[in-house]
Every structure is written in structure tokens, then in C-alpha cells.
Amino acid sequence: MAAAETIHVDGVWQAAASGAQREVLDPADAKTLAVVAEGGVEDTDAAVAAARRAFDQGPWPGTPVAERAALLRRVADLLQRDREAIALTESRDTGKTLEEGRVDVDDVTNAFRYFADLAAGESAGRVIDAGTPDVHSVVVHEPVGVCAMITPWNYPLLQASWKIAPALVAGNTFVIKPSEVTPLSTVHLVRLLAEAGLPSGVANLVTGTGDPVGARLSEHPDVDLVSFTGGLISGTKVAQAAAPTVKKVALELGGKNPNVVFADACATAEGFDTAVDQALNAAFIHSGQVCSAGARLIIEESVRERFVAELARRAEKIKLGRGTEDGVECGPLVSAQQLDKTEAYVASALEEGALLRCGGKQPEPNAVRPATGYFYLPTVLDQCHREMRVVREETFGPILTVESFQTEDEAVTLANDTEYGLAGAVWSADTARARRVAARLRHGTVWINDYHPYLPQAEWGGFGKSGVGRELGPTGLDEYRETKHVYENLRPSPVRWFAG
């Protein structure tokens, strides 16, 4: 494949029709990592046309479910074969550590195997009793058609798998547009789909920007469903573009996620250490560039000072550097734009009265941290309140804000005082209280005495402006009820995500 032939249409890798190209930068040093095609409307239309033909005329929708599931399992095996190569690509493209890249590949593998097993185990249909022996009534599942998939830059391969695996096993065809910032692992995945035997035209890829590629996919009359993961503003535009054709829309948008810690969770040395450890994990994994990041620490006032002091002490010890280097615990931000955004949020917080406990600036360069990289120190901002921008808005960087409460009702009010509703956590040694508070939180995923684990079997969605629709979990969507996943760890213990 030539350097800029990253558009895949009807089984053929090609350059952009316009000849335009884009450099993909390594965020650790801002040097060119790869050159990809910069697709446009013409490329997008060609990809949709190929997907339409493959669905309307090709064999894939009529392929038995067992065969479709078998292809997904072959893809899973290929992912494990290429595990190290893909993990390295993901690390260099996104800035995350190599170990995080390996975990991502394993999670993607599990997603393909999960949906293969789920589809293979489904019944042929649900029989409905019509009240007379002369009528046979059955509810069956059929593929939607052509699916447009728009994925984010923070977990490009994982988010692609959450869309591609269920779409394929259900018999759909698709066009995927990865983020222009981190497209490389998605290119690799589409190559593996072809290697696994997927018919031409079923999987199509257009590398390019949200405007025009994502916009065209969202409005295209031959697209039956658009699935978008990303920010609120872009998600709103996707929904607006899709509205005139009344296509199905799934949006997984942002989050401003509370991590609520009650004093009794810190009553023992191990409990205190565990809660601090997971607060670090919640806020600073992948430099905070996670939609479910626990960016808001909401802590009971009686343990606030002790907790925040230890949190800041350990945050200062997090080892920043190029993600492929041994011993590095946290990589750079993904782009100069994200670095500028992070600096602006910290500056506004300090102007509004926040107390800087650690971080708040770029680190000094060293052997594993080039001066040209987009690095920013893990930052803890104490004495925050809901009127601050840094508390209200999704920062998507290594920034943790601290708010405090004195009563259970106050904790719930603070946690729910957000326009988002993606995820959150509750820490308490009182099981009844933890479950009671979890039930009151208006967030799609709530962890009890843990943070960040997810299960392929559980739906991933959100309340409020965090999106509509569900990813993962059994197929089906109840239009009249919100779905919440409550994950409770009965034996929490320190994980030591960061050595500290």
C-alpha cells in the first residue's frame, strides 16, 4: 500500500480523488508519523455507493449467521497475531503507553469474539401467539443496511470495534471514518477484515476530516444508520444532518464524570490507598483523554485535605514520556490543540479561584520527553465549584477538579449537577449507602468501589447530553426507559496504575 492510499472502496486501496494528503503526527515529538489520504465528498460518495451495492446485491446480508460469526472469530485471531504491531501503532499515533495499546488490542479482540458468540447463540425468531392456529407470527432481526461510522481519536481501534463487530455479524455493510488525528490502527483493522475473507464492498474506509467526510456520511440518503462517538458539538451536527432522511442515529458523546468518595471508604489504610489509587486512575489514564474519565472528585469534607494531599503527592510522581519507553506511565496529549485547550482550562480555573495542588504546566523536557511533544503535568485543582468552566465543561486532559460535600444528599446533588450523564462512581464501606447513591445518579454507567472497568455484555450509553442509543450489550433498545449499568466491586484493593 502506498503511503497515501488509505481510502478503501469496494476492496481497493486508493488515494483521495483530489490527490490531497495529510500528515499524521507523533504527539510525543510532533514529527510526521505517516502520510494518509485526505478524502472528500467524492471519495465518500464512492464508498457509500460500494456499501449500498454490497448490501443490496452482494452475498453478505444473506450469509448465514454462523458464517458471519466465524469471520469475526478469524478477525479476532488476526488481531492477536498482530498484537504487538497494532499496539505500537496505537501508542505512537495516540500517545498512550505501549501497555495501554496492548490492552486495547485485547479488548478489541474480546469485542469481536463476544459479538460472534452473541449472534451465533440467538434464536431464529420470537414466536408471537396470535390467538389462532391458522396464523403464524414471528419477530425476526434483520440488518439495518448501510452503516456510517465516525470514530474518535482517543480510542480509535476500540471504538471502531464496538461499531464494526456488531454491524458485520448482523449482516450490514459500512463506511467508517476514523479521526483524522489517529487513523492508522483503523486502516490496519480494515486490512485484517479483507484478509479474513470479508467480501469486497462490505467494509469501506475514508480517511479525512469531519467536514466534509463525516458531514456527508451523516446526510447521505443511501446511509441507513449513522453511529458517532465524539464531542457534543460534533454529535449535535451529526444528528441535525441525519434528521432530514430520518436515519437511525447512535451518539456516544462527552462526559463530565463524578467520582464520589465518602469518608467511610477511607476508614482503613487499605481503603484510603485504594480510593486514592483509583482516583488517579479515573483522572489520569491516557492523560485524561477518556470520555468516562473521573475528572470531578467529589469528596466528603472530613477527609478532603488528607485525601487531596496524598492524591497530589502521588500525581506529581507520575512518569510522563513517550509511550513506547520503558517505565513511562502517562504519555502526551494527542495534539497541539489539546495542549492549548488544557492550558486554557487551567488558567481559567485559577482566575476563578481554584487552588493549584500540583501540575498546572508543561514538564521540563528530558530523554523520554522531547521538548516538541505535547506533554502536560497531571494537575489537581482544589476548592472548585460548579460555576467554574473547568468543572462544567469536558476538559479531556490531565485535569482533576475537587469539590466537597457534608451530606449524602449534597453529594448526589453535586454529582448530578451536570448536563452530561455518561459515567460516575461511588466509594463507600456502607454497601446500602453505596447502592442507594448509585441508584440516584443520573449516569449511564456507575461503578461502586471501582473505576473504569467495562464489560462487553453491558450496554454503554448515557443520560442527558452524553448521547442516545447503546453500544455493547445484548441487541435491542427500549425507547421508553433509560439503561444504567451498575458495576460493584465487593473486594476493592489498590491496583497501582501509577507507581507513586
Disulfide bonds with the S-S distance in Angstrom:
none
